[in-house]
């Protein structure tokens, strides 16, 4: 998921003289200073963004289905990427597409080492209720398509310069 950063002008107060010779405050816009390092995205924020991005990329790739979608590789690597690609490959081979997207309620449950994380654990109660499978040829909803809320635990690490989901475990429907 792309993060949007809002920038606003800082206001500074100066004085000028009005027609009566009185000093009155004026306001002018100034360029904001660079954000301090502490405001840079944290490892936890980047890990959450990668986790959410992986599910969004999978939902989008499932519409085709496209196991080679580059967005998948932006957010997932290792076992996580292999799992997602395997599912999408199976969908392509069996004529299945997906519609909608999962809803995430993800949060960080751990990061190590604490001072400079290189591994973040994300937990989620993912909801696939409105992420449906359909027959590609007809668009017909596939009846045998269990959907609902499930516990998900993911491990996210920096890979090739960005945070990526490297593994995830999905619980049974109703596990959260």
KOLMAR-37063 format. One record per atom (N, C-alpha, C): residue in one letter; atom name; chain; y, z, x; residue number from 1. Coordinates in pm, 1 decimal, m for minus. Example, Ala and Ser with C-alpha at 12.3 -4.5 7.8 and 13.67 -1.06 7.14 Angstrom:
REC   residu   atome   chaine          Y          Z          X   num
REC        a       N        A     m569.0      780.0     1319.0     1
REC        a      CA        A     m450.0      780.0     1230.0     1
REC        a       C        A     m330.0      780.0     1320.0     1
REC        s       N        A     m225.0      708.0     1285.0     2
REC        s      CA        A     m106.0      714.0     1367.0     2
REC        s       C        A        3.0      787.0     1290.0     2
//
This chain:
REC   residu   atome   chaine          Y          Z          X   num
REC        x       N        A     m113.2        0.0       84.5     1
REC        x      CA        A        0.0        0.0        0.0     1
REC        x       C        A      118.9        0.0       88.8     1
REC        x       N        A      212.2      m83.3       56.9     2
REC        x      CA        A      335.2      m87.6      134.0     2
REC        x       C        A      422.9       28.2       94.1     2
REC        x       N        A      488.6       89.6      193.3     3
REC        x      CA        A      582.3      197.6      165.3     3
REC        x       C        A      722.4      140.3      163.9     3
REC        x       N        A      799.4      183.6       69.3     4
REC        x      CA        A      938.0      141.2       62.0     4
REC        x       C        A     1024.2      251.7      116.6     4
REC        x       N        A     1116.5      216.0      202.1     5
REC        x      CA        A     1206.3      313.7      260.6     5
REC        x       C        A     1345.6      283.5      210.6     5
REC        x       N        A     1405.0      378.0      143.1     6
REC        x      CA        A     1540.8      360.9       92.8     6
REC        x       C        A     1639.8      407.4      197.1     6
REC        x       N        A     1745.2      331.5      213.6     7
REC        x      CA        A     1849.3      368.4      307.5     7
REC        x       C        A     1978.1      384.0      230.0     7
REC        x       N        A     2046.5      494.0      250.6     8
REC        x      CA        A     2174.5      513.1      182.8     8
REC        x       C        A     2280.6      540.7      287.3     8
REC        x       N        A     2402.9      502.5      253.9     9
REC        x      CA        A     2513.5      525.4      346.6     9
REC        x       C        A     2552.6      671.8      340.8     9
REC        x       N        A     2588.2      725.1      456.4    10
REC        x      CA        A     2639.0      861.4      461.8    10
REC        x       C        A     2789.4      854.6      444.6    10
REC        x       N        A     2840.7      953.2      377.5    11
REC        x      CA        A     2983.9      954.5      353.2    11
REC        x       C        A     3048.8     1055.2      445.9    11
REC        x       N        A     3160.5     1017.1      501.9    12
REC        x      CA        A     3236.0     1110.8      583.3    12
REC        x       C        A     3375.6     1121.8      524.4    12
REC        x       N        A     3436.3     1235.7      544.9    13
REC        x      CA        A     3567.9     1259.6      489.1    13
REC        x       C        A     3671.1     1250.9      599.7    13
REC        x       N        A     3780.6     1181.1      572.1    14
REC        x      CA        A     3892.4     1170.6      664.6    14
REC        x       C        A     4018.3     1197.8      583.3    14
REC        x       N        A     4131.0     1205.4      649.0    15
REC        x      CA        A     4255.6     1230.2      578.2    15
REC        x       C        A     4349.8     1112.8      597.8    15
REC        x       N        A     4427.8     1086.8      493.6    16
REC        x      CA        A     4534.3      988.4      504.3    16
REC        x       C        A     4652.6     1046.0      428.0    16
REC        x       N        A     4760.5      979.3      434.9    17
REC        x      CA        A     4882.8     1027.4      369.7    17
REC        x       C        A     4912.5      939.5      251.1    17
REC        x       N        A     4943.7     1003.8      134.6    18
REC        x      CA        A     4978.0      925.4       16.9    18
REC        x       C        A     5126.5      893.2       17.4    18
REC        x       N        A     5178.9      828.1      m87.9    19
REC        x      CA        A     5318.4      785.8      m95.0    19
REC        x       C        A     5415.8      902.8      m91.6    19
REC        x       N        A     5370.1     1022.8     m131.9    20
REC        x      CA        A     5457.2     1140.6     m132.7    20
REC        x       C        A     5451.5     1214.7       m0.4    20
REC        x       N        A     5382.0     1163.3       98.4    21
REC        x      CA        A     5372.6     1226.8      228.7    21
REC        x       C        A     5269.8     1338.3      234.6    21
REC        x       N        A     5187.4     1353.1      127.7    22
REC        x      CA        A     5085.5     1457.7      127.1    22
REC        x       C        A     4958.0     1405.7      192.7    22
REC        x       N        A     4891.9     1494.6      261.2    23
REC        x      CA        A     4764.6     1459.8      322.4    23
REC        x       C        A     4657.8     1468.6      215.3    23
REC        x       N        A     4581.5     1359.4      196.1    24
REC        x      CA        A     4474.9     1356.6       95.9    24
REC        x       C        A     4347.1     1308.5      161.4    24
REC        x       N        A     4236.2     1364.7      116.4    25
REC        x      CA        A     4109.0     1320.2      174.7    25
REC        x       C        A     4073.5     1178.9      128.0    25
REC        x       N        A     4011.1     1103.2      214.2    26
REC        x      CA        A     3956.0      972.8      178.4    26
REC        x       C        A     3809.3      971.7      218.7    26
REC        x       N        A     3734.3      885.2      157.5    27
REC        x      CA        A     3591.1      876.2      186.9    27
REC        x       C        A     3561.2      736.9      237.4    27
REC        x       N        A     3480.5      728.6      341.3    28
REC        x      CA        A     3440.4      597.7      392.3    28
REC        x       C        A     3292.1      600.8      423.4    28
REC        x       N        A     3231.3      486.9      408.8    29
REC        x      CA        A     3088.8      476.9      438.6    29
REC        x       C        A     3070.0      463.0      588.1    29
REC        x       N        A     2967.0      527.9      638.9    30
REC        x      CA        A     2933.4      514.0      779.8    30
REC        x       C        A     2787.7      475.6      789.9    30
REC        x       N        A     2749.1      423.3      901.3    31
REC        x      CA        A     2610.1      385.8      922.9    31
REC        x       C        A     2527.9      511.5      942.7    31
REC        x       N        A     2414.3      522.2      873.0    32
REC        x      CA        A     2332.6      641.4      889.9    32
REC        x       C        A     2272.5      645.0     1029.1    32
REC        x       N        A     2256.3      764.4     1085.2    33
REC        x      CA        A     2191.3      773.7     1215.9    33
REC        x       C        A     2043.6      740.0     1202.8    33
REC        x       N        A     1979.5      712.9     1312.9    34
REC        x      CA        A     1835.5      687.1     1310.7    34
REC        x       C        A     1763.6      810.4     1259.0    34
REC        x       N        A     1655.8      787.2     1185.8    35
REC        x      CA        A     1578.9      899.3     1133.4    35
REC        x       C        A     1514.8      974.5     1248.5    35
REC        x       N        A     1517.1     1106.8     1242.5    36
REC        x      CA        A     1450.8     1183.6     1347.5    36
REC        x       C        A     1301.3     1154.4     1347.7    36
REC        x       N        A     1238.2     1177.2     1460.1    37
REC        x      CA        A     1095.4     1149.5     1472.9    37
REC        x       C        A     1014.3     1223.0     1367.1    37
REC        x       N        A     1060.9     1340.5     1324.3    38
REC        x      CA        A      985.9     1417.6     1225.5    38
REC        x       C        A      981.4     1347.7     1090.1    38
REC        x       N        A     1069.3     1248.9     1064.9    39
REC        x      CA        A     1068.6     1176.2      939.4    39
REC        x       C        A      984.4     1048.9      946.5    39
REC        x       N        A      928.4     1018.6     1062.4    40
REC        x      CA        A      839.8      903.1     1075.1    40
REC        x       C        A      714.3      932.1      992.7    40
REC        x       N        A      649.4      826.9      942.7    41
REC        x      CA        A      528.2      850.6      863.4    41
REC        x       C        A      427.0      932.8      943.4    41
REC        x       N        A      371.5     1033.7      880.4    42
REC        x      CA        A      273.3     1118.1      947.6    42
REC        x       C        A      136.2     1051.2      945.3    42
REC        x       N        A       48.4     1101.2     1028.1    43
REC        x      CA        A      m88.7     1050.5     1029.7    43
REC        x       C        A     m150.9     1063.9      891.0    43
REC        x       N        A     m123.4     1174.8      823.4    44
REC        x      CA        A     m179.3     1195.6      690.2    44
REC        x       C        A     m125.9     1092.8      591.2    44
REC        x       N        A        4.4     1063.5      597.3    45
REC        x      CA        A       63.1      962.8      507.9    45
REC        x       C        A        4.4      825.5      535.4    45
REC        x       N        A       m9.6      791.3      662.8    46
REC        x      CA        A      m65.3      661.0      698.6    46
REC        x       C        A     m212.6      650.4      657.7    46
REC        x       N        A     m285.8      760.8      670.8    47
REC        x      CA        A     m426.4      760.9      630.4    47
REC        x       C        A     m438.9      742.8      479.4    47
REC        x       N        A     m355.7      812.1      403.6    48
REC        x      CA        A     m358.0      795.5      257.3    48
REC        x       C        A     m322.4      652.7      218.1    48
REC        x       N        A     m222.4      595.5      284.8    49
REC        x      CA        A     m182.3      457.7      255.1    49
REC        x       C        A     m297.2      361.4      284.5    49
REC        x       N        A     m370.2      383.5      392.2    50
REC        x      CA        A     m484.5      298.0      424.9    50
REC        x       C        A     m594.3      312.4      319.8    50
REC        x       N        A     m620.4      434.5      277.2    51
REC        x      CA        A     m723.4      459.8      177.0    51
REC        x       C        A     m690.0      387.6       45.8    51
REC        x       N        A     m569.1      407.9       m3.1    52
REC        x      CA        A     m526.9      344.1     m128.0    52
REC        x       C        A     m524.0      192.5     m111.8    52
REC        x       N        A     m475.0      145.6        3.4    53
REC        x      CA        A     m470.3        2.4       30.9    53
REC        x       C        A     m607.7      m61.7       30.3    53
REC        x       N        A     m707.8       10.3       81.7    54
REC        x      CA        A     m843.6      m44.8       83.6    54
REC        x       C        A     m892.6      m72.0      m58.7    54
REC        x       N        A     m872.6       23.6     m149.9    55
REC        x      CA        A     m919.3        4.3     m287.0    55
REC        x       C        A     m841.1     m106.2     m357.2    55
REC        x       N        A     m711.0     m113.2     m331.8    56
REC        x      CA        A     m632.0     m221.1     m392.0    56
REC        x       C        A     m676.3     m356.8     m339.2    56
REC        x       N        A     m701.7     m364.8     m209.1    57
REC        x      CA        A     m746.8     m490.8     m149.0    57
REC        x       C        A     m884.3     m530.4     m202.6    57
REC        x       N        A     m971.7     m432.1     m222.9    58
REC        x      CA        A    m1103.6     m463.3     m276.8    58
REC        x       C        A    m1092.7     m514.6     m420.0    58
REC        x       N        A    m1006.4     m451.6     m499.2    59
REC        x      CA        A     m988.8     m497.0     m638.2    59
REC        x       C        A     m936.8     m640.5     m641.3    59
REC        x       N        A     m839.6     m670.1     m555.8    60
REC        x      CA        A     m783.7     m805.9     m552.1    60
REC        x       C        A     m888.7     m906.7     m504.1    60
REC        x       N        A     m961.1     m870.8     m398.8    61
REC        x      CA        A    m1065.3     m960.9     m347.0    61
REC        x       C        A    m1176.9     m979.0     m448.8    61
REC        x       N        A    m1202.2     m879.0     m532.3    62
REC        x      CA        A    m1306.3     m887.4     m633.5    62
REC        x       C        A    m1274.5     m985.3     m744.6    62
REC        x       N        A    m1149.4    m1020.1     m761.3    63
REC        x      CA        A    m1110.7    m1116.1     m865.3    63
REC        x       C        A    m1163.3    m1255.1     m836.1    63
REC        x       N        A    m1194.6    m1285.4     m708.8    64
REC        x      CA        A    m1236.2    m1420.3     m669.4    64
REC        x       C        A    m1388.7    m1437.7     m678.2    64
REC        x       N        A    m1474.3    m1364.7     m622.2    65
REC        x      CA        A    m1464.9    m1263.3     m518.6    65
REC        x       C        A    m1459.0    m1325.7     m378.6    65
REC        x       N        A    m1391.1    m1253.5     m287.0    66
REC        x      CA        A    m1370.1    m1305.0     m152.0    66
REC        x       C        A    m1401.6    m1198.2      m47.8    66
REC        x       N        A    m1524.5    m1198.0        6.1    67
REC        x      CA        A    m1558.4    m1099.5      108.6    67
REC        x       C        A    m1484.6    m1122.3      240.6    67
REC        x       N        A    m1418.9    m1236.2      255.4    68
REC        x      CA        A    m1345.7    m1267.2      378.5    68
REC        x       C        A    m1195.8    m1239.7      366.7    68
REC        x       N        A    m1152.3    m1177.1      258.7    69
REC        x      CA        A    m1009.4    m1152.1      237.4    69
REC        x       C        A     m950.9    m1071.8      354.4    69
REC        x       N        A     m844.9    m1123.9      416.7    70
REC        x      CA        A     m786.5    m1055.7      532.9    70
REC        x       C        A     m733.2     m916.0      501.2    70
REC        x       N        A     m687.0     m893.1      378.8    71
REC        x      CA        A     m633.2     m761.4      342.9    71
REC        x       C        A     m738.3     m652.0      357.9    71
REC        x       N        A     m864.0     m686.3      336.7    72
REC        x      CA        A     m970.1     m587.3      351.8    72
REC        x       C        A     m971.8     m532.5      494.2    72
REC        x       N        A     m954.6     m621.2      589.3    73
REC        x      CA        A     m958.5     m582.7      730.5    73
REC        x       C        A     m832.8     m508.5      773.9    73
REC        x       N        A     m729.5     m518.2      696.4    74
REC        x      CA        A     m606.1     m443.8      725.8    74
REC        x       C        A     m624.7     m294.9      699.2    74
REC        x       N        A     m709.7     m260.3      601.5    75
REC        x      CA        A     m723.6     m121.5      559.4    75
REC        x       C        A     m859.7      m59.4      586.6    75
REC        x       N        A     m958.8     m138.6      621.2    76
REC        x      CA        A    m1093.9      m85.7      641.1    76
REC        x       C        A    m1155.6     m142.0      768.6    76
REC        x       N        A    m1245.3      m63.5      828.3    77
REC        x      CA        A    m1316.6     m103.9      949.3    77
REC        x       C        A    m1454.1      m36.8      946.9    77
REC        x       N        A    m1537.2      m73.9     1041.3    78
REC        x      CA        A    m1666.9      m10.6     1062.2    78
REC        x       C        A    m1751.7      m10.2      934.5    78
REC        x       N        A    m1814.2      104.0      904.8    79
REC        x      CA        A    m1905.7      112.5      789.8    79
REC        x       C        A    m1834.3       87.7      657.2    79
REC        x       N        A    m1708.9      132.4      645.6    80
REC        x      CA        A    m1635.2      110.9      519.4    80
REC        x       C        A    m1616.4      m37.9      494.0    80
REC        x       N        A    m1574.0     m111.4      594.8    81
REC        x      CA        A    m1554.7     m255.4      578.7    81
REC        x       C        A    m1687.4     m323.4      547.9    81
REC        x       N        A    m1792.4     m285.5      617.4    82
REC        x      CA        A    m1923.7     m346.5      593.6    82
REC        x       C        A    m1968.9     m324.3      449.1    82
REC        x       N        A    m1946.1     m204.8      396.2    83
REC        x      CA        A    m1985.2     m176.0      257.1    83
REC        x       C        A    m1908.3     m261.8      158.4    83
REC        x       N        A    m1776.4     m269.0      176.6    84
REC        x      CA        A    m1692.1     m346.6       84.8    84
REC        x       C        A    m1728.5     m494.4       92.3    84
REC        x       N        A    m1743.8     m546.8      211.5    85
REC        x      CA        A    m1779.6     m687.8      228.9    85
REC        x       C        A    m1915.9     m716.2      166.3    85
REC        x       N        A    m2012.1     m625.2      183.5    86
REC        x      CA        A    m2145.1     m643.7      125.9    86
REC        x       C        A    m2138.4     m652.3      m26.7    86
REC        x       N        A    m2061.4     m564.2      m89.1    87
REC        x      CA        A    m2047.7     m567.5     m235.2    87
REC        x       C        A    m1985.0     m699.6     m279.4    87
REC        x       N        A    m1877.0     m740.7     m212.1    88
REC        x      CA        A    m1808.8     m864.4     m250.5    88
REC        x       C        A    m1896.3     m987.3     m226.4    88
REC        x       N        A    m1975.2     m985.1     m119.5    89
REC        x      CA        A    m2068.3    m1094.8      m93.2    89
REC        x       C        A    m2172.1    m1103.2     m206.0    89
REC        x       N        A    m2224.7     m987.4     m246.1    90
REC        x      CA        A    m2321.4     m984.5     m356.5    90
REC        x       C        A    m2257.9    m1036.8     m484.8    90
REC        x       N        A    m2134.8     m995.4     m513.4    91
REC        x      CA        A    m2064.7    m1046.4     m632.0    91
REC        x       C        A    m2053.6    m1198.2     m626.7    91
REC        x       N        A    m2014.0    m1251.2     m510.9    92
REC        x      CA        A    m1998.5    m1396.5     m498.1    92
REC        x       C        A    m2131.3    m1467.5     m521.6    92
REC        x       N        A    m2238.1    m1413.4     m462.9    93
REC        x      CA        A    m2369.9    m1476.8     m474.1    93
REC        x       C        A    m2427.1    m1468.4     m615.5    93
REC        x       N        A    m2388.3    m1366.9     m690.4    94
REC        x      CA        A    m2444.7    m1348.1     m824.7    94
REC        x       C        A    m2348.1    m1387.9     m936.0    94
REC        x       N        A    m2232.0    m1443.2     m900.0    95
REC        x      CA        A    m2139.0    m1491.5    m1001.1    95
REC        x       C        A    m2065.8    m1381.8    m1076.9    95
REC        x       N        A    m2029.7    m1275.6    m1006.6    96
REC        x      CA        A    m1958.3    m1163.2    m1067.9    96
REC        x       C        A    m1816.5    m1157.7    m1013.1    96
REC        x       N        A    m1721.1    m1127.6    m1099.7    97
REC        x      CA        A    m1582.5    m1102.2    m1059.0    97
REC        x       C        A    m1540.0     m968.5    m1119.1    97
REC        x       N        A    m1434.5     m912.8    m1064.7    98
REC        x      CA        A    m1382.4     m788.2    m1121.6    98
REC        x       C        A    m1243.7     m811.8    m1178.9    98
REC        x       N        A    m1209.2     m727.6    m1272.9    99
REC        x      CA        A    m1074.9     m728.4    m1333.5    99
REC        x       C        A    m1023.1     m586.0    m1331.6    99
REC        x       N        A     m892.1     m572.3    m1317.9   100
REC        x      CA        A     m832.8     m438.7    m1313.3   100
REC        x       C        A     m841.8     m380.7    m1173.5   100
REC        x       N        A     m826.6     m251.2    m1164.5   101
REC        x      CA        A     m830.4     m182.9    m1035.5   101
REC        x       C        A     m864.5      m36.3    m1057.1   101
REC        x       N        A     m921.1       26.3     m954.9   102
REC        x      CA        A     m949.0      169.3     m967.4   102
REC        x       C        A     m818.6      248.3     m960.7   102
REC        x       N        A     m821.6      366.7    m1018.4   103
REC        x      CA        A     m707.7      457.9    m1010.9   103
REC        x       C        A     m746.4      568.5     m913.6   103
REC        x       N        A     m661.3      593.8     m817.1   104
REC        x      CA        A     m691.2      696.5     m719.1   104
REC        x       C        A     m606.0      820.5     m743.1   104
REC        x       N        A     m660.8      932.7     m703.1   105
REC        x      CA        A     m591.5     1061.6     m706.0   105
REC        x       C        A     m620.7     1127.8     m571.3   105
REC        x       N        A     m590.8     1054.6     m465.8   106
REC        x      CA        A     m631.4     1092.9     m331.0   106
REC        x       C        A     m538.4     1196.8     m270.0   106
REC        x       N        A     m599.7     1279.8     m183.8   107
REC        x      CA        A     m522.2     1376.2     m105.7   107
REC        x       C        A     m595.3     1399.7       25.3   107
REC        x       N        A     m519.4     1443.9      123.8   108
REC        x      CA        A     m578.0     1475.6      253.8   108
REC        x       C        A     m642.9     1612.6      244.6   108
REC        x       N        A     m766.5     1623.1      290.2   109
REC        x      CA        A     m833.7     1752.9      290.9   109
REC        x       C        A     m849.4     1808.4      431.6   109
REC        x       N        A     m821.7     1726.1      531.8   110
REC        x      CA        A     m832.0     1773.7      669.3   110
REC        x       C        A     m784.1     1669.1      767.0   110
REC        x       N        A     m738.7     1717.3      881.3   111
REC        x      CA        A     m695.3     1628.2      988.5   111
REC        x       C        A     m724.9     1697.5     1120.5   111
REC        x       N        A     m778.9     1620.2     1217.2   112
REC        x      CA        A     m807.3     1681.5     1346.1   112
REC        x       C        A     m782.5     1582.1     1459.5   112
REC        x       N        A     m739.6     1633.1     1573.6   113
REC        x      CA        A     m687.6     1768.3     1593.2   113
REC        x       C        A     m557.3     1787.9     1514.7   113
REC        x       N        A     m527.0     1911.6     1483.0   114
REC        x      CA        A     m414.6     1942.6     1394.4   114
REC        x       C        A     m280.2     1894.9     1447.8   114
REC        x       N        A     m259.6     1904.3     1578.5   115
REC        x      CA        A     m128.3     1869.9     1634.6   115
REC        x       C        A     m105.8     1719.9     1649.8   115
REC        x       N        A     m208.7     1641.8     1664.4   116
REC        x      CA        A     m195.6     1495.9     1678.7   116
REC        x       C        A     m324.6     1432.1     1625.9   116
REC        x       N        A     m338.2     1422.7     1493.7   117
REC        x      CA        A     m465.1     1378.9     1435.5   117
REC        x       C        A     m510.5     1239.9     1479.7   117
REC        x       N        A     m640.7     1231.7     1504.0   118
REC        x      CA        A     m706.2     1103.7     1529.3   118
REC        x       C        A     m814.5     1078.9     1424.9   118
REC        x       N        A     m828.9     1173.7     1332.5   119
REC        x      CA        A     m921.8     1158.9     1221.6   119
REC        x       C        A     m866.9     1237.2     1102.5   119
REC        x       N        A     m861.5     1169.8      987.7   120
REC        x      CA        A     m812.5     1232.2      865.2   120
REC        x       C        A     m920.2     1215.8      758.0   120
REC        x       N        A     m948.3     1324.2      687.6   121
REC        x      CA        A    m1042.9     1319.5      576.6   121
REC        x       C        A     m963.6     1314.8      446.7   121
REC        x       N        A     m997.4     1218.2      362.7   122
REC        x      CA        A     m931.2     1199.6      232.9   122
REC        x       C        A    m1034.2     1227.4      124.5   122
REC        x       N        A     m994.9     1305.4       24.6   123
REC        x      CA        A    m1080.4     1327.5      m91.9   123
REC        x       C        A    m1010.0     1271.1     m213.8   123
REC        x       N        A    m1090.1     1226.3     m308.3   124
REC        x      CA        A    m1035.5     1157.7     m425.2   124
REC        x       C        A    m1126.9     1180.9     m544.2   124
REC        x       N        A    m1066.6     1176.5     m659.5   125
REC        x      CA        A    m1143.0     1167.4     m783.6   125
REC        x       C        A    m1107.2     1029.6     m839.0   125
REC        x       N        A    m1172.0      928.6     m784.0   126
REC        x      CA        A    m1141.8      790.2     m820.1   126
REC        x       C        A    m1190.6      757.6     m960.5   126
REC        x       N        A    m1109.6      680.2    m1031.1   127
REC        x      CA        A    m1142.0      645.3    m1169.6   127
REC        x       C        A    m1157.6      493.1    m1181.9   127
REC        x       N        A    m1279.4      450.1    m1211.7   128
REC        x      CA        A    m1307.9      306.7    m1225.3   128
REC        x       C        A    m1314.0      262.4    m1371.4   128
REC        x       N        A    m1265.6      345.0    m1462.2   129
REC        x      CA        A    m1275.2      316.0    m1605.5   129
REC        x       C        A    m1221.0      177.5    m1640.6   129
REC        x       N        A    m1108.3      140.0    m1583.2   130
REC        x      CA        A    m1045.6       11.3    m1616.4   130
REC        x       C        A    m1065.6      m94.6    m1508.1   130
REC        x       N        A    m1164.2      m74.3    m1422.7   131
REC        x      CA        A    m1199.9     m171.8    m1319.1   131
REC        x       C        A    m1335.4     m227.8    m1360.5   131
REC        x       N        A    m1333.4     m343.1    m1424.7   132
REC        x      CA        A    m1452.0     m395.6    m1490.8   132
REC        x       C        A    m1511.7     m516.1    m1419.0   132
REC        x       N        A    m1642.7     m534.6    m1439.7   133
REC        x      CA        A    m1713.2     m650.3    m1384.3   133
REC        x       C        A    m1737.1     m751.0    m1496.0   133
REC        x       N        A    m1721.8     m879.0    m1458.9   134
REC        x      CA        A    m1736.8     m988.3    m1555.4   134
REC        x       C        A    m1818.3    m1100.7    m1493.5   134
REC        x       N        A    m1881.3    m1179.3    m1579.2   135
REC        x      CA        A    m1948.1    m1300.5    m1534.6   135
REC        x       C        A    m1839.7    m1401.3    m1499.7   135
REC        x       N        A    m1843.1    m1454.3    m1379.2   136
REC        x      CA        A    m1738.2    m1545.7    m1333.8   136
REC        x       C        A    m1730.5    m1671.1    m1421.0   136
REC        x       N        A    m1842.9    m1727.6    m1456.4   137
REC        x      CA        A    m1845.6    m1853.6    m1530.9   137
REC        x       C        A    m1787.5    m1841.6    m1671.3   137
REC        x       N        A    m1811.6    m1728.2    m1737.1   138
REC        x      CA        A    m1769.1    m1714.8    m1877.2   138
REC        x       C        A    m1658.5    m1612.1    m1899.4   138
REC        x       N        A    m1640.6    m1522.5    m1802.8   139
REC        x      CA        A    m1543.9    m1414.6    m1820.7   139
REC        x       C        A    m1598.0    m1299.6    m1903.5   139
REC        x       N        A    m1723.8    m1312.5    m1949.1   140
REC        x      CA        A    m1784.9    m1210.2    m2033.4   140
REC        x       C        A    m1802.0    m1079.0    m1955.8   140
REC        x       N        A    m1768.9     m967.6    m2020.9   141
REC        x      CA        A    m1784.9     m834.4    m1963.3   141
REC        x       C        A    m1932.9     m807.9    m1939.7   141
REC        x       N        A    m1966.2     m757.7    m1822.7   142
REC        x      CA        A    m2104.1     m722.5    m1791.5   142
REC        x       C        A    m2131.4     m584.3    m1851.3   142
REC        x       N        A    m2231.3     m578.0    m1939.2   143
REC        x      CA        A    m2260.4     m455.3    m2014.2   143
REC        x       C        A    m2308.5     m341.9    m1924.5   143
REC        x       N        A    m2394.5     m374.3    m1827.8   144
REC        x      CA        A    m2449.0     m271.5    m1738.9   144
REC        x       C        A    m2350.9     m249.1    m1623.4   144
REC        x       N        A    m2242.6     m179.5    m1653.4   145
REC        x      CA        A    m2135.0     m160.0    m1556.0   145
REC        x       C        A    m2083.8      m16.7    m1567.9   145
REC        x       N        A    m2155.5       79.4    m1507.6   146
REC        x      CA        A    m2113.0      218.4    m1520.5   146
REC        x       C        A    m1975.3      240.7    m1458.7   146
REC        x       N        A    m1888.2      300.4    m1538.9   147
REC        x      CA        A    m1751.3      326.3    m1492.7   147
REC        x       C        A    m1713.7      469.1    m1529.0   147
REC        x       N        A    m1616.5      521.8    m1455.2   148
REC        x      CA        A    m1568.6      657.0    m1482.5   148
REC        x       C        A    m1514.8      721.6    m1356.2   148
REC        x       N        A    m1503.5      853.1    m1360.6   149
REC        x      CA        A    m1446.6      929.8    m1249.5   149
REC        x       C        A    m1557.7      977.4    m1156.3   149
REC        x       N        A    m1530.7      964.4    m1024.9   150
REC        x      CA        A    m1629.3     1004.8     m924.9   150
REC        x       C        A    m1560.1     1066.9     m803.7   150
REC        x       N        A    m1627.7     1162.5     m742.2   151
REC        x      CA        A    m1579.8     1216.1     m615.4   151
REC        x       C        A    m1596.9     1111.0     m507.4   151
REC        x       N        A    m1494.6     1098.1     m425.2   152
REC        x      CA        A    m1500.8     1008.4     m310.0   152
REC        x       C        A    m1447.6     1085.7     m190.1   152
REC        x       N        A    m1518.0     1077.5      m79.8   153
REC        x      CA        A    m1472.3     1136.2       45.9   153
REC        x       C        A    m1468.9     1024.4      149.0   153
REC        x       N        A    m1354.7     1011.0      216.2   154
REC        x      CA        A    m1338.7      903.0      314.2   154
REC        x       C        A    m1290.0      959.5      447.6   154
REC        x       N        A    m1329.6      892.7      553.6   155
REC        x      CA        A    m1280.3      924.3      687.4   155
REC        x       C        A    m1191.9      808.2      731.1   155
REC        x       N        A    m1071.5      842.9      776.8   156
REC        x      CA        A     m973.2      742.3      816.5   156
REC        x       C        A     m933.5      770.5      961.5   156
REC        x       N        A     m932.9      665.9     1044.0   157
REC        x      CA        A     m901.1      679.7     1187.1   157
REC        x       C        A     m811.9      564.6     1231.2   157
REC        x       N        A     m739.8      584.9     1341.0   158
REC        x      CA        A     m666.0      471.2     1396.7   158
REC        x       C        A     m764.3      372.4     1461.3   158
REC        x       N        A     m752.3      246.1     1422.9   159
REC        x      CA        A     m836.8      139.3     1477.0   159
REC        x       C        A     m744.7       21.8     1506.6   159
REC        x       N        A     m746.7      m25.0     1629.2   160
REC        x      CA        A     m664.1     m139.5     1669.4   160
REC        x       C        A     m517.0     m121.1     1631.5   160
REC        x       N        A     m466.8        0.2     1649.9   161
REC        x      CA        A     m323.8       25.3     1631.2   161
REC        x       C        A     m279.7       62.6     1491.0   161
REC        x       N        A     m371.8       71.1     1393.3   162
REC        x      CA        A     m331.8      115.3     1259.2   162
REC        x       C        A     m443.3      199.6     1198.2   162
REC        x       N        A     m405.6      281.0     1101.6   163
REC        x      CA        A     m502.4      367.3     1034.7   163
REC        x       C        A     m588.0      284.7      938.8   163
REC        x       N        A     m721.0      307.5      946.7   164
REC        x      CA        A     m814.2      234.6      860.8   164
REC        x       C        A     m925.0      328.6      814.7   164
REC        x       N        A     m973.4      302.9      694.8   165
REC        x      CA        A    m1088.7      375.5      644.4   165
REC        x       C        A    m1209.5      326.4      722.5   165
REC        x       N        A    m1284.0      420.1      783.0   166
REC        x      CA        A    m1402.0      380.4      860.5   166
REC        x       C        A    m1532.0      413.8      788.7   166
REC        x       N        A    m1525.9      506.6      693.3   167
REC        x      CA        A    m1644.6      537.1      612.5   167
REC        x       C        A    m1600.1      604.7      483.5   167
REC        x       N        A    m1684.2      593.5      381.3   168
REC        x      CA        A    m1659.2      664.7      256.3   168
REC        x       C        A    m1789.1      686.6      182.4   168
REC        x       N        A    m1793.7      796.0      108.4   169
REC        x      CA        A    m1908.0      828.9       23.9   169
REC        x       C        A    m1857.2      841.5     m119.4   169
REC        x       N        A    m1930.4      781.2     m212.3   170
REC        x      CA        A    m1892.1      780.9     m353.8   170
REC        x       C        A    m1997.4      858.4     m432.2   170
REC        x       N        A    m1952.0      957.1     m509.7   171
REC        x      CA        A    m2043.2     1035.1     m592.2   171
REC        x       C        A    m2078.5      963.7     m722.1   171
REC        x       N        A    m2159.4     1029.1     m801.3   172
REC        x      CA        A    m2202.6      975.3     m930.0   172
REC        x       C        A    m2089.3      980.1    m1031.9   172
REC        x       N        A    m2100.7      897.1    m1134.1   173
REC        x      CA        A    m2005.7      900.2    m1245.3   173
REC        x       C        A    m2004.5     1042.3    m1301.5   173
REC        x       N        A    m1885.9     1096.1    m1324.5   174
REC        x      CA        A    m1871.5     1229.5    m1380.6   174
REC        x       C        A    m1874.5     1341.1    m1275.8   174
REC        x       N        A    m1877.6     1305.5    m1148.1   175
REC        x      CA        A    m1883.2     1407.5    m1043.7   175
REC        x       C        A    m1750.3     1477.7    m1018.6   175
REC        x       N        A    m1646.6     1433.7    m1088.2   176
REC        x      CA        A    m1518.2     1504.7    m1078.5   176
REC        x       C        A    m1443.5     1493.3    m1209.6   176
//
